[in-house]
Amino acid sequence: MKQKIAIQGIKGSNHHQVVREYFGDDTDLVESRSFDDLVDRLLDKTAAMGVMAIENSIAGSIIPNYALVYHNDLHIIGEHYLNINHNLMVLKGQNIGDIEEVRSHPMALLQCKEFFRDYPHIKMVEDVDTAETAKCIQEETWFHIAAIAPEVAASLYDLDIVAPQIQTIKNNETRFIIVSTKNKLIPKDEINKASVRFVTDHKRGSLATVLNVMSDCNMNMTKIQSLPIIETPWKYAFFVDVTFDTYKDFDKAKSLLGIMAEDFKVLGEYKNVRI
């Protein structure tokens, strides 16, 4: 039986590309209009796992997704990094000279703005999604309209790429997390990365004390993100990613942080793909 994987967006999106690279092609995609919908598909068991963007090398963290993982008791069971390439695509037989309008997600348009300085006649129009525009071009037979979308969208919707990788900043990468309602148990000797959440009190140096414990336990902190606790004004939760060489070091850190920090929770233990 094929694994059901929930994604934000539709087939042809960057989330779809991650599914192909991480799981292979033998999957059933469960399309979701938003990240909240994606989580609902996991909670109602429509999908067994989900792919969720969590941070971008240019735009930074997707902060609401940290809260979604925590508040819905999801487990981070893996991660994947994807180079974000924006490609200009049209109906087969058209070329760049035929384009009068380009449609895509506002972020994609912004990241390709420099390319279109050489084509001032092309009107830039914001749309809900990159892959959605590519799909509409094919289904509605839109002449003179182009989409900015991932390469997978061109092959899926039978479009021609008339200009590949048109993003201004070529080194643009997004980190995705693989989430599930169930923890995927892997051997401890294969676990070398973890995501945790904790709260500190307002005493001076309380955060520094927690971070020193991580350092003393040979943890390498690769990410820290603060998020307001809505129910308690001016109090913050910290989401931290750490890497380590041996699981026993992390086990020791967990024991200490469970005592020292408020509301300490492990969100996921998995493999670091950046080794």
C-alpha positions as CSV (number, residue, x, y, z in Angstrom):
1,M,0.0,0.0,0.0
2,K,1.3,3.5,-0.9
3,Q,2.1,5.9,1.9
4,K,-0.2,8.8,2.1
5,I,1.8,12.0,2.5
6,A,0.2,15.4,3.1
7,I,1.7,18.5,1.6
8,Q,0.8,22.2,1.6
9,G,-0.1,23.1,-1.9
10,I,-0.8,20.9,-4.9
11,K,1.1,18.6,-7.2
12,G,4.0,20.4,-8.8
13,S,4.8,22.5,-5.7
14,N,8.1,22.5,-3.8
15,H,6.5,20.4,-1.2
16,H,5.7,17.8,-3.9
17,Q,9.3,17.9,-5.0
18,V,10.4,17.2,-1.4
19,V,8.1,14.2,-1.3
20,R,9.7,12.8,-4.5
21,E,13.2,13.3,-3.2
22,Y,12.6,12.0,0.4
23,F,10.0,9.2,-0.2
24,G,10.3,8.4,-3.9
25,D,7.5,8.3,-6.4
26,D,5.5,5.4,-4.8
27,T,3.3,7.7,-2.6
28,D,-0.2,9.1,-2.6
29,L,-0.2,12.9,-2.2
30,V,-2.8,14.5,0.0
31,E,-3.1,18.1,-1.1
32,S,-3.8,20.8,1.5
33,R,-4.6,24.4,1.0
34,S,-2.8,25.6,4.1
35,F,-0.5,24.3,6.8
36,D,-3.4,24.1,9.2
37,D,-5.2,21.9,6.7
38,L,-2.1,19.7,6.5
39,V,-2.1,19.2,10.2
40,D,-5.9,18.3,10.1
41,R,-5.1,15.7,7.5
42,L,-2.7,14.1,9.9
43,L,-5.0,14.3,12.9
44,D,-7.9,12.8,11.1
45,K,-5.6,10.1,9.7
46,T,-6.2,10.9,6.1
47,A,-2.4,11.0,5.8
48,A,0.3,9.1,7.7
49,M,3.0,11.8,7.4
50,G,3.3,15.4,6.3
51,V,5.9,17.6,4.7
52,M,6.1,21.1,6.2
53,A,8.5,24.0,5.3
54,I,10.0,25.4,8.4
55,E,12.7,27.9,7.4
56,N,14.2,29.5,4.3
57,S,17.8,30.7,3.9
58,I,16.6,34.1,2.6
59,A,13.2,34.7,4.3
60,G,14.0,33.1,7.6
61,S,11.7,31.0,9.8
62,I,8.1,30.1,9.1
63,I,7.2,30.9,12.7
64,P,3.5,29.7,12.8
65,N,4.6,26.2,11.9
66,Y,6.6,25.9,15.1
67,A,3.4,26.5,17.0
68,L,1.5,24.0,14.8
69,V,4.0,21.2,15.6
70,Y,3.9,21.9,19.3
71,H,0.2,22.5,19.9
72,N,-0.9,19.5,17.9
73,D,1.6,17.1,19.5
74,L,3.3,16.3,16.2
75,H,6.6,14.4,16.0
76,I,9.4,15.6,13.8
77,I,10.7,12.3,12.3
78,G,13.0,13.7,9.6
79,E,14.2,16.7,7.6
80,H,15.1,17.6,4.0
81,Y,16.8,20.6,2.4
82,L,15.6,21.7,-1.0
83,N,17.3,24.2,-3.4
84,I,14.6,26.5,-4.5
85,N,14.8,27.1,-8.2
86,H,12.3,29.3,-10.0
87,N,11.6,28.4,-13.6
88,L,9.6,30.4,-16.2
89,M,7.2,28.1,-18.0
90,V,4.6,28.4,-20.7
91,L,2.3,26.4,-23.0
92,K,4.2,24.2,-25.4
93,G,5.1,26.0,-28.6
94,Q,5.3,29.5,-27.0
95,N,8.5,31.4,-26.3
96,I,9.6,34.2,-24.0
97,G,8.7,36.8,-26.7
98,D,5.0,35.6,-26.5
99,I,4.7,36.3,-22.8
100,E,2.5,39.3,-21.8
101,E,1.9,38.3,-18.2
102,V,3.5,36.2,-15.6
103,R,1.7,34.8,-12.6
104,S,3.0,33.3,-9.4
105,H,3.2,33.4,-5.6
106,P,4.2,36.9,-4.4
107,M,7.4,35.5,-2.9
108,A,8.4,33.9,-6.2
109,L,7.7,37.1,-8.1
110,L,9.8,39.1,-5.6
111,Q,12.7,36.7,-5.8
112,C,12.7,36.9,-9.6
113,K,12.3,40.7,-9.9
114,E,15.7,41.4,-11.4
115,F,15.1,39.0,-14.3
116,F,12.1,40.9,-15.5
117,R,13.9,44.2,-15.6
118,D,14.9,43.1,-19.1
119,Y,11.3,42.4,-20.0
120,P,9.4,45.6,-18.9
121,H,6.4,44.7,-21.1
122,I,5.6,41.6,-19.0
123,K,3.1,42.3,-16.3
124,M,3.7,40.6,-13.0
125,V,0.5,39.3,-11.3
126,E,0.3,37.8,-7.8
127,D,-1.4,34.4,-7.5
128,V,-2.1,32.0,-4.7
129,D,0.5,29.4,-5.6
130,T,3.3,28.6,-8.0
131,A,2.1,25.2,-9.1
132,E,-1.6,26.3,-9.2
133,T,-0.7,28.8,-11.9
134,A,1.1,26.2,-13.9
135,K,-1.9,23.9,-13.7
136,C,-4.3,26.6,-14.8
137,I,-2.1,27.4,-17.9
138,Q,-2.4,23.8,-19.0
139,E,-6.1,23.2,-18.1
140,E,-7.4,26.6,-19.3
141,T,-5.0,26.9,-22.3
142,W,-3.7,30.3,-21.3
143,F,-1.7,31.8,-24.2
144,H,0.7,34.7,-23.5
145,I,0.7,33.9,-19.7
146,A,3.7,32.3,-18.0
147,A,4.1,30.8,-14.6
148,I,7.1,30.8,-12.2
149,A,7.2,27.3,-10.7
150,P,9.4,24.4,-9.8
151,E,10.7,22.1,-12.5
152,V,8.4,19.3,-11.4
153,A,5.4,21.4,-12.4
154,A,6.6,21.7,-16.0
155,S,6.8,18.0,-16.4
156,L,3.6,17.3,-14.6
157,Y,1.5,19.9,-16.5
158,D,3.4,19.4,-19.9
159,L,4.8,23.0,-20.1
160,D,7.9,24.3,-21.7
161,I,10.6,26.0,-19.5
162,V,11.7,29.0,-21.5
163,A,14.0,30.4,-18.8
164,P,15.4,28.1,-16.0
165,Q,16.5,29.3,-12.6
166,I,15.6,32.9,-12.9
167,Q,15.8,33.7,-9.2
168,T,18.1,36.7,-8.3
169,I,19.8,34.8,-5.5
170,K,20.9,31.4,-6.7
171,N,21.8,30.0,-3.3
172,N,18.2,29.9,-2.0
173,E,17.4,26.9,0.2
174,T,14.4,25.8,2.3
175,R,14.5,23.3,5.1
176,F,11.5,21.0,5.4
177,I,10.5,18.8,8.3
178,I,8.7,15.4,8.0
179,V,6.0,15.3,10.7
180,S,3.7,12.6,12.0
181,T,1.3,12.0,14.9
182,K,3.4,9.0,15.8
183,N,7.1,8.9,16.6
184,K,9.1,6.9,14.2
185,L,11.5,5.0,16.3
186,I,15.0,4.6,14.8
187,P,18.0,3.1,16.5
188,K,19.6,5.5,19.0
189,D,23.0,5.2,17.3
190,E,21.4,6.7,14.2
191,I,19.9,9.7,16.0
192,N,22.2,12.8,15.9
193,K,19.8,15.7,15.8
194,A,16.8,16.8,17.9
195,S,14.3,19.6,18.1
196,V,13.1,20.8,21.5
197,R,10.9,23.4,23.0
198,F,11.2,25.0,26.5
199,V,10.2,28.0,28.5
200,T,12.5,30.0,30.9
201,D,11.5,32.2,33.7
202,H,12.3,35.9,33.9
203,K,15.4,35.6,36.1
204,R,18.5,37.1,34.8
205,G,20.7,34.7,32.9
206,S,18.1,31.9,32.8
207,L,18.3,31.4,29.0
208,A,22.1,31.5,29.2
209,T,22.1,28.8,31.9
210,V,20.0,26.5,29.7
211,L,22.2,27.1,26.7
212,N,25.3,26.4,28.8
213,V,23.9,23.0,29.8
214,M,23.5,22.2,26.1
215,S,27.1,23.2,25.5
216,D,28.4,21.2,28.5
217,C,26.6,18.2,27.1
218,N,28.4,18.5,23.8
219,M,25.3,19.8,22.0
220,N,25.8,22.0,18.9
221,M,22.9,24.4,18.6
222,T,22.0,24.9,14.9
223,K,18.8,26.9,15.4
224,I,17.0,29.0,18.1
225,Q,13.7,30.6,17.6
226,S,11.6,32.5,20.2
227,L,7.8,32.6,20.0
228,P,5.4,34.5,22.3
229,I,3.2,32.5,24.6
230,I,-0.2,34.0,23.8
231,E,-1.8,33.0,27.1
232,T,1.0,34.8,29.1
233,P,2.0,38.2,27.8
234,W,5.7,39.0,27.6
235,K,6.7,35.4,28.1
236,Y,8.4,33.4,25.4
237,A,9.0,29.8,24.4
238,F,12.2,28.8,22.7
239,F,12.4,26.3,19.9
240,V,15.9,24.9,19.5
241,D,17.6,22.4,17.1
242,V,20.7,20.7,18.3
243,T,23.1,18.2,16.8
244,F,25.3,15.7,18.7
245,D,27.7,12.9,18.2
246,T,26.3,10.4,20.6
247,Y,22.8,9.9,21.9
248,K,23.9,9.5,25.5
249,D,25.0,13.2,25.4
250,F,21.5,14.2,24.3
251,D,20.0,11.9,26.9
252,K,22.0,13.6,29.6
253,A,20.9,17.0,28.3
254,K,17.2,15.9,28.3
255,S,17.4,14.9,32.0
256,L,19.0,18.2,33.0
257,L,16.8,20.4,30.9
258,G,13.7,18.6,32.1
259,I,14.6,19.9,35.6
260,M,16.0,23.3,34.8
261,A,13.6,24.6,32.1
262,E,9.8,25.1,32.3
263,D,7.6,23.0,30.0
264,F,10.5,21.2,28.4
265,K,9.4,19.0,25.4
266,V,11.2,17.0,22.8
267,L,9.5,17.7,19.4
268,G,11.6,15.2,17.5
269,E,14.7,13.0,17.4
270,Y,16.0,12.2,13.9
271,K,19.0,12.0,11.5
272,N,20.9,15.1,10.7
273,V,21.0,15.2,6.9
274,R,23.8,17.8,6.8
275,I,26.6,15.6,7.9
